[in-house]
């Protein structure tokens, strides 16, 4: 099997996820303060109904987040982050045994608990910059790891992001950390360029329009474009405008090689993929 073929097949415990065609990752926010749907799904019943809806619409992965990473957000403590998802994960494992789960956290302690409860993927928006033990944990647990580019932290990242050469700097960030991950024994890596994580509006669109530059690194690309402020800046703040803008950006990402689409609007994205 060729190297590029192995990177388009994720081994998630007892499940295999083929990425030869793009797949949809549905967002499950368990936070009261996320920018779009904070507080909607932090009860077990509401989380169940939302995941049932997303899975029925075609989501292959559910991304569970209990710590807001919106620009300017102040992090809660470890206990609070875990308490928000502690009852949700077993419920999802019981009711959706064939759905792949990822945990959206930059804290290795939370990631470890989630993986031991049956979650399949670590989705670390900090690219290992906010917890120096995260890479070793991903190696120890032998799970796929989403490596995200970020400049700064969620609290500071949008204050004044600056780059001499955005694309080159993101590529170097990836290459250095891929080397570190592989040196520790991490076999399955997914790259997320980090839209909205330490980038201006213009830089986000530059990143989107240059996305194919990262495909050559030979790891699958995940994009999180859904309803972000740079989309609203160009397409408008009304709900239909934001959805339209998200889908337009998603279309570009697909054309440029994105394989995992992290979204709030599952059915609309699935329909886009079917066109």
Buried (B, 14 or more C-beta within 10 A) or exposed (E): EEEEEEBBBBBBEEEEBEBEEBBBBBBBBBBEEBBEBBEBBBEEEBBBEBBEEBBEBBBBBBBBBBBBBBBEBEBBEBEEBBEBBBEBBEBBBEEBEEBBBBBBBBBBBBBBBBBEBBBBBBBBBBBBBBBEBBBBBBBBBEBBBBBBBBBBBBEEBBEEBEBEEBBEEBBEBBEEBBEBBEEEEBBBBBBBBBBBBBBBBEBBBBBBEBBEBBBEBBBBBBBBBBBBBBBBBEBEEEEEBBBBBBBBBBBBBBEBBBBBBBBBBBBBBBEBBEE
